[in-house]
């Protein structure tokens, strides 16, 4: 196994109260696979990854990374692994707009087209007023939206996917945290889903989809019929009992 974690737990103190960031999770990542780690913000993904990367000591549990027991063999483990955090790839010394323009230019757009696309993307994400700000001056939520803007370029995303696949082909184990279900489905051999500090599901993407998939209805409408369809669906929703979140 490339990564083994058993009964891993970590607490933090927040305003005098203990908060369980990770509660007794087990993870087993095979050598040479792409393993996806999914979950909403605050679920415990970052805390888990920082413990696996030897950057944070667990309160309890056992960790082995690349064959090294942690914390006993931390120094050796760090020579065998790499870690890319969640900063999102922004250059803190460069204004938000310039970050996006640079990304677009690196993907082959001319100067004018790069500026136009970057401004459209910022406007779409409600970031137009922050175009001239430095990323380090933004709030956490604003920084995440800028990181999202940087990742919206399909060419850049496709190139990243190919690089990840190339790492696996070369024998590297990849532990990938993501919010994007389609990314995990396209890339990962297996995934684990963390919710409220615990692992709630794990397995191959196809296996998990079979387990949670429900009925789907596809409708085709003619031109001008969209409003009638939406009205019908709204009536159906109001007159039915809906379960779940």
N, C-alpha and C positions, 0 to 999 in steps of 0.2 A: 504493500500500500504506500502511496505517496503521502497521504495525509490520514492520520487516525486521531480522532478525538472521542473520548468517552466521558460521559457525565460532566461535560464542561459547563461551568457556571461562573458568573461574574456579577457583582453588585457594585453600585455607586451610591454615594450619598448626595442627595439633592435637597437643599434647604432643610437639612437635618433629618430627612427621611431616606430610608434605604430603598433603592430602586433596583429591581432584578433585571439587568440588561439581557442576560443569557441564563437560562435555567435548565441545566442538566441535559444538554444536547449531545447526540452522538453523530459523528460524521466519518465516513470511510471513502476516500477518493483513491481510485486505482491509478497505477502508474500509466502515463501516456494517454489519459482521457481528458476531455473537456468537461468539467463539472460545473454546473450552473447553480448559483445560490440566489434565490428569489425571495422577495418580501417587501412590504411597504416600509416607508420611512419610520424609524423608531422600533422596528421589529427585532433588532439585534444583529443585523448583518455586519455592520462596521466593527462592532465590539468583537464578534466572532473572528472576523478576518484578522484583526489586529492581534488577537491571541495566537492564531495560527502562524502569523508572520513574526512572532516573538517580540512584538512591540508592546504587549500588554500581558501582565501575568494573570492567569486565572485564579479565582478564589478556591476552586476545587476542580477535580477532574484530571485526566491524563491526556497529554498531547505528544504525538510523534509526527515530525515533518521531515520528509526526505530521509527517513530512516533514523532520524536523530530525536532522542528524548529531550523534551523541553520542560523545564529550563536547564537541565543538566548539560545539554550539548548545544546551547544557544549559539555560541560563536560558530561552531561547525555548520549548524543549520542555516545561518545567515549567508554563508559562503555558497550554499546550494540553491537558494531561492531568490526570487525577485518579487518586489511588491510595488504596485502602482495604486496610489490612494484615490480618494474621491474628489480631488480638487477640480477635476474636469478638464484639465489641460489648458487653462487660461494662463496668459502671461500677465502677472500682476502689475508689471511696469508699463503696460500698453493699454490705452483706452478700449472700452468694450467694442466699439465699432471697428477699431483697427484689428482687434483679435479676429473678428468675423471676416474682415476683408482679407487678412493674411491667409486664413483657412481656405477661402474661396480662390485666392490666387494660386495657392499650392495645388489646388485641384483643377487648374487650367483655365480659369476665367480671366478675361482681360480686366484692366483696372476699372473701367466704367461699369461693366457688368458685375464685377465683384462688389462694388459699392452699392449698386442698385439692389442686388439680391440681399446683401447684408442689412440694408435699411428696411427692406420688406420683412425680413425675418424678425428683426427687433420689434417692428410695429406689430407683427402678428402675435408676439409673446408679451406685449405690453411693456417693452423695454426701451422704446424710442427715447424716452427722457433720460435714459442712462447711457446713451451712446458715447458721451464724452467722459464718463467716469472711469476711474481705474477699478478693476475687479476687487482689489483688496479693500476698497472703501465701501463695498456693497454688503448688504445683509446676507445671511446664509441662504435664504430663499431666493434672493435676487441672483446670487452666484450660481445656484442650481439651474435657474432659468437661462443664464448665459451659457452654462455648460450644455444645456439642452440645445440652445441655438447653434452652438458649435457642432453638435452631433446630428443636426438635421440634414446636412448635405448627403444625399444618397450615395454619391461616389465615394465620399470619405468613409461612410459607414461600411460600404461593400469592401473597400480596400482593407479596413480594419478586420473584417470577418475573414478575409483571405489570409491575412497575417496570422490570425489566431489558429486557423486551420493548418497553416504551414508549421507553426510551432508544434502542434500535435503530430504532424507527419514526421517531424524531426525527433520525436520521442519525448517532448516536453509535456509535463502535466500542467494543465491550465485550470485554475480555480477562478471562475468568473462570477462576479456579483452584478446583477442587472435588475432593472425595473421592467424591462421589455420582454414580454412573453414570447413574441415572435423571434427575438434574438436568441433566447434560450432554446426555442424549438428548432431554429435553423442550425445552431452551433453545437449544442451540448449532447453528450452521450447519456448523461444522467443529470438530474437536478434534485435539489432539496428546497423545500419552501418553508421559510421561518415566519411565524406569526406570534406576536406577543411573547417573544423571547424563547419560543419552543419550536422544534421541527414538527410540522404538522403533516407533511407528505414528502415522499421521495421516490425516485424511480426514473425510468426512461421517459422522455417527453410524451411519446405516443401512448405509453401505459397510463400516464397521469391524465391525459386528455380523454382516454376511454373511460376512466373512472369518474370524471366530473362532467362529461359532456351531457347536454340536455337536448331537447328538441329544438330544431331551427326551422323557420318558415321563410322562404324566399318569395318575394312578390315582384312582379313586373307590371308597371303601369304605363299608360300612354301619356303623351304630352298633355299637361294641364290637369292630370288626375291626381297629382301628388298631394294636394291639399285635402281632397276627399279621403284619401287613404290615411293621412295623418289624423284626421278627425275621427275616422272609424277606429283607429288604434287607440286614440285617447279615450274614446267611449268604452272600449274593451277593457282598458286598464282600470278605469274608474268603477266598472261594474264587476270586476273579478277580484278574487282574494289572491294577494301576492305574498309569497313567502321568501324569506332570505333577506340579504342586506339591501 
